[in-house]
Amino acid sequence: MDRDRYNRRSMNETFFSSIKRTLGAAVRARSWWLEFREMLLKATVYNLRRSVRYP
C-alpha cells in the first residue's frame, strides 16, 4: 500500500468527520448544484473557524 495515498485518505476522513460533528451531517438542499454549494459553504465555514481559533 502506498503510504502517501493512505495518509491523504486519512486526512480527508478526519476533515469530513470534523465537519459533520461541528456543522451537521445532513445536506438540506434538493438539487445537485445547491448540495454542492452547501458543502462548499460548510467547508469554508469550517476553515474560517479553524483559522480564527488557531491564529
N, CA, C and O atoms as CSV, one atom per row, in Angstrom:
chain,resi,resn,atom,element,x,y,z
A,1,MET,N,N,0.840,-1.178,0.000
A,1,MET,CA,C,0.000,0.000,0.000
A,1,MET,C,C,0.892,1.250,0.000
A,1,MET,O,O,1.901,1.307,0.702
A,2,ASP,N,N,0.508,2.215,-0.777
A,2,ASP,CA,C,1.260,3.464,-0.880
A,2,ASP,C,C,0.981,4.339,0.346
A,2,ASP,O,O,-0.166,4.715,0.587
A,3,ARG,N,N,2.010,4.661,1.113
A,3,ARG,CA,C,1.835,5.426,2.356
A,3,ARG,C,C,1.308,6.838,2.104
A,3,ARG,O,O,0.469,7.322,2.864
A,4,ASP,N,N,1.778,7.498,1.068
A,4,ASP,CA,C,1.335,8.869,0.785
A,4,ASP,C,C,-0.156,8.913,0.474
A,4,ASP,O,O,-0.878,9.773,0.980
A,5,ARG,N,N,-0.606,7.997,-0.346
A,5,ARG,CA,C,-2.028,7.974,-0.699
A,5,ARG,C,C,-2.886,7.624,0.503
A,5,ARG,O,O,-3.956,8.207,0.680
A,6,TYR,N,N,-2.451,6.695,1.328
A,6,TYR,CA,C,-3.228,6.329,2.501
A,6,TYR,C,C,-3.294,7.493,3.479
A,6,TYR,O,O,-4.336,7.732,4.089
A,7,ASN,N,N,-2.190,8.220,3.635
A,7,ASN,CA,C,-2.168,9.365,4.541
A,7,ASN,C,C,-3.142,10.442,4.070
A,7,ASN,O,O,-3.815,11.062,4.894
A,8,ARG,N,N,-3.229,10.674,2.770
A,8,ARG,CA,C,-4.181,11.656,2.239
A,8,ARG,C,C,-5.607,11.225,2.520
A,8,ARG,O,O,-6.449,12.051,2.871
A,9,ARG,N,N,-5.886,9.946,2.370
A,9,ARG,CA,C,-7.238,9.464,2.649
A,9,ARG,C,C,-7.559,9.644,4.119
A,9,ARG,O,O,-8.670,10.047,4.466
A,10,SER,N,N,-6.613,9.354,4.979
A,10,SER,CA,C,-6.819,9.515,6.413
A,10,SER,C,C,-7.103,10.973,6.758
A,10,SER,O,O,-7.985,11.256,7.569
A,11,MET,N,N,-6.371,11.895,6.156
A,11,MET,CA,C,-6.610,13.320,6.414
A,11,MET,C,C,-7.989,13.739,5.913
A,11,MET,O,O,-8.672,14.523,6.572
A,12,ASN,N,N,-8.408,13.228,4.756
A,12,ASN,CA,C,-9.738,13.545,4.235
A,12,ASN,C,C,-10.832,13.015,5.145
A,12,ASN,O,O,-11.801,13.723,5.419
A,13,GLU,N,N,-10.698,11.795,5.614
A,13,GLU,CA,C,-11.696,11.217,6.509
A,13,GLU,C,C,-11.803,12.027,7.802
A,13,GLU,O,O,-12.903,12.240,8.311
A,14,THR,N,N,-10.672,12.476,8.331
A,14,THR,CA,C,-10.675,13.294,9.537
A,14,THR,C,C,-11.366,14.620,9.284
A,14,THR,O,O,-12.145,15.084,10.117
A,15,PHE,N,N,-11.088,15.232,8.145
A,15,PHE,CA,C,-11.695,16.511,7.780
A,15,PHE,C,C,-13.211,16.380,7.682
A,15,PHE,O,O,-13.936,17.182,8.269
A,16,PHE,N,N,-13.694,15.393,6.957
A,16,PHE,CA,C,-15.137,15.221,6.796
A,16,PHE,C,C,-15.810,14.864,8.109
A,16,PHE,O,O,-16.930,15.306,8.367
A,17,SER,N,N,-15.160,14.084,8.931
A,17,SER,CA,C,-15.719,13.737,10.232
A,17,SER,C,C,-15.872,14.968,11.109
A,17,SER,O,O,-16.896,15.135,11.772
A,18,SER,N,N,-14.864,15.830,11.119
A,18,SER,CA,C,-14.951,17.023,11.956
A,18,SER,C,C,-16.002,18.000,11.428
A,18,SER,O,O,-16.666,18.670,12.220
A,19,ILE,N,N,-16.164,18.093,10.114
A,19,ILE,CA,C,-17.227,18.938,9.560
A,19,ILE,C,C,-18.590,18.411,9.989
A,19,ILE,O,O,-19.456,19.188,10.392
A,20,LYS,N,N,-18.787,17.106,9.907
A,20,LYS,CA,C,-20.064,16.520,10.293
A,20,LYS,C,C,-20.357,16.745,11.773
A,20,LYS,O,O,-21.499,17.009,12.150
A,21,ARG,N,N,-19.329,16.640,12.609
A,21,ARG,CA,C,-19.539,16.846,14.042
A,21,ARG,C,C,-19.870,18.294,14.377
A,21,ARG,O,O,-20.728,18.547,15.221
A,22,THR,N,N,-19.206,19.248,13.731
A,22,THR,CA,C,-19.392,20.646,14.090
A,22,THR,C,C,-20.555,21.307,13.359
A,22,THR,O,O,-21.249,22.136,13.947
A,23,LEU,N,N,-20.784,20.964,12.104
A,23,LEU,CA,C,-21.783,21.672,11.301
A,23,LEU,C,C,-22.990,20.819,10.928
A,23,LEU,O,O,-23.911,21.321,10.284
A,24,GLY,N,N,-23.011,19.578,11.304
A,24,GLY,CA,C,-24.138,18.711,10.991
A,24,GLY,C,C,-23.866,17.854,9.771
A,24,GLY,O,O,-23.153,18.263,8.855
A,25,ALA,N,N,-24.431,16.679,9.769
A,25,ALA,CA,C,-24.160,15.715,8.701
A,25,ALA,C,C,-25.141,15.842,7.539
A,25,ALA,O,O,-24.835,15.412,6.427
A,26,ALA,N,N,-26.308,16.422,7.778
A,26,ALA,CA,C,-27.338,16.452,6.750
A,26,ALA,C,C,-27.111,17.597,5.769
A,26,ALA,O,O,-26.700,18.695,6.144
A,27,VAL,N,N,-27.390,17.309,4.515
A,27,VAL,CA,C,-27.418,18.335,3.482
A,27,VAL,C,C,-28.882,18.588,3.188
A,27,VAL,O,O,-29.611,17.662,2.833
A,28,ARG,N,N,-29.318,19.813,3.327
A,28,ARG,CA,C,-30.733,20.123,3.226
A,28,ARG,C,C,-31.193,20.482,1.813
A,28,ARG,O,O,-32.393,20.486,1.537
A,29,ALA,N,N,-30.277,20.776,0.939
A,29,ALA,CA,C,-30.632,21.167,-0.430
A,29,ALA,C,C,-31.143,19.965,-1.215
A,29,ALA,O,O,-30.827,18.818,-0.898
A,30,ARG,N,N,-31.928,20.246,-2.233
A,30,ARG,CA,C,-32.510,19.157,-3.013
A,30,ARG,C,C,-31.884,18.992,-4.387
A,30,ARG,O,O,-31.850,17.874,-4.901
A,31,SER,N,N,-31.399,20.030,-4.987
A,31,SER,CA,C,-30.792,19.894,-6.314
A,31,SER,C,C,-29.286,19.694,-6.175
A,31,SER,O,O,-28.699,20.026,-5.146
A,32,TRP,N,N,-28.674,19.154,-7.208
A,32,TRP,CA,C,-27.248,18.853,-7.170
A,32,TRP,C,C,-26.431,20.109,-6.947
A,32,TRP,O,O,-25.515,20.113,-6.124
A,33,TRP,N,N,-26.751,21.186,-7.675
A,33,TRP,CA,C,-25.976,22.415,-7.568
A,33,TRP,C,C,-26.079,23.005,-6.158
A,33,TRP,O,O,-25.074,23.457,-5.609
A,34,LEU,N,N,-27.265,23.006,-5.572
A,34,LEU,CA,C,-27.437,23.558,-4.231
A,34,LEU,C,C,-26.748,22.690,-3.182
A,34,LEU,O,O,-26.234,23.215,-2.194
A,35,GLU,N,N,-26.729,21.370,-3.378
A,35,GLU,CA,C,-25.994,20.489,-2.466
A,35,GLU,C,C,-24.504,20.796,-2.525
A,35,GLU,O,O,-23.839,20.876,-1.493
A,36,PHE,N,N,-23.981,20.969,-3.741
A,36,PHE,CA,C,-22.567,21.288,-3.914
A,36,PHE,C,C,-22.238,22.619,-3.242
A,36,PHE,O,O,-21.227,22.738,-2.549
A,37,ARG,N,N,-23.085,23.606,-3.449
A,37,ARG,CA,C,-22.860,24.922,-2.857
A,37,ARG,C,C,-22.908,24.847,-1.331
A,37,ARG,O,O,-22.102,25.482,-0.651
A,38,GLU,N,N,-23.843,24.078,-0.796
A,38,GLU,CA,C,-23.941,23.934,0.653
A,38,GLU,C,C,-22.697,23.271,1.236
A,38,GLU,O,O,-22.205,23.700,2.280
A,39,MET,N,N,-22.183,22.237,0.584
A,39,MET,CA,C,-20.974,21.580,1.078
A,39,MET,C,C,-19.768,22.510,0.968
A,39,MET,O,O,-18.903,22.512,1.843
A,40,LEU,N,N,-19.710,23.297,-0.100
A,40,LEU,CA,C,-18.619,24.264,-0.258
A,40,LEU,C,C,-18.678,25.313,0.856
A,40,LEU,O,O,-17.646,25.687,1.412
A,41,LEU,N,N,-19.863,25.776,1.173
A,41,LEU,CA,C,-20.015,26.744,2.262
A,41,LEU,C,C,-19.660,26.137,3.610
A,41,LEU,O,O,-19.052,26.803,4.449
A,42,LYS,N,N,-20.031,24.887,3.825
A,42,LYS,CA,C,-19.674,24.216,5.080
A,42,LYS,C,C,-18.162,24.103,5.229
A,42,LYS,O,O,-17.618,24.341,6.307
A,43,ALA,N,N,-17.491,23.740,4.146
A,43,ALA,CA,C,-16.029,23.637,4.197
A,43,ALA,C,C,-15.390,24.996,4.447
A,43,ALA,O,O,-14.410,25.097,5.185
A,44,THR,N,N,-15.940,26.042,3.835
A,44,THR,CA,C,-15.417,27.393,4.038
A,44,THR,C,C,-15.602,27.838,5.467
A,44,THR,O,O,-14.680,28.392,6.066
A,45,VAL,N,N,-16.779,27.607,6.028
A,45,VAL,CA,C,-17.043,27.979,7.425
A,45,VAL,C,C,-16.124,27.201,8.356
A,45,VAL,O,O,-15.600,27.762,9.319
A,46,TYR,N,N,-15.927,25.939,8.086
A,46,TYR,CA,C,-15.031,25.131,8.909
A,46,TYR,C,C,-13.616,25.698,8.884
A,46,TYR,O,O,-12.979,25.826,9.930
A,47,ASN,N,N,-13.119,26.039,7.691
A,47,ASN,CA,C,-11.769,26.590,7.580
A,47,ASN,C,C,-11.652,27.947,8.257
A,47,ASN,O,O,-10.629,28.239,8.877
A,48,LEU,N,N,-12.678,28.779,8.151
A,48,LEU,CA,C,-12.657,30.077,8.832
A,48,LEU,C,C,-12.647,29.901,10.348
A,48,LEU,O,O,-11.915,30.595,11.054
A,49,ARG,N,N,-13.450,28.984,10.835
A,49,ARG,CA,C,-13.473,28.737,12.284
A,49,ARG,C,C,-12.122,28.258,12.780
A,49,ARG,O,O,-11.671,28.664,13.851
A,50,ARG,N,N,-11.475,27.398,12.010
A,50,ARG,CA,C,-10.142,26.919,12.413
A,50,ARG,C,C,-9.117,28.043,12.405
A,50,ARG,O,O,-8.269,28.127,13.294
A,51,SER,N,N,-9.198,28.909,11.397
A,51,SER,CA,C,-8.209,29.998,11.329
A,51,SER,C,C,-8.420,31.015,12.429
A,51,SER,O,O,-7.454,31.621,12.893
A,52,VAL,N,N,-9.651,31.223,12.862
A,52,VAL,CA,C,-9.915,32.147,13.960
A,52,VAL,C,C,-9.502,31.515,15.287
A,52,VAL,O,O,-8.967,32.203,16.156
A,53,ARG,N,N,-9.738,30.249,15.448
A,53,ARG,CA,C,-9.408,29.556,16.680
A,53,ARG,C,C,-7.907,29.390,16.850
A,53,ARG,O,O,-7.390,29.502,17.962
A,54,TYR,N,N,-7.199,29.122,15.745
A,54,TYR,CA,C,-5.758,28.899,15.784
A,54,TYR,C,C,-5.040,29.938,14.929
A,54,TYR,O,O,-4.661,29.636,13.797
A,55,PRO,N,N,-4.846,31.143,15.434
A,55,PRO,CA,C,-4.226,32.181,14.601
A,55,PRO,C,C,-2.780,31.933,14.267
A,55,PRO,O,O,-2.159,32.739,13.574
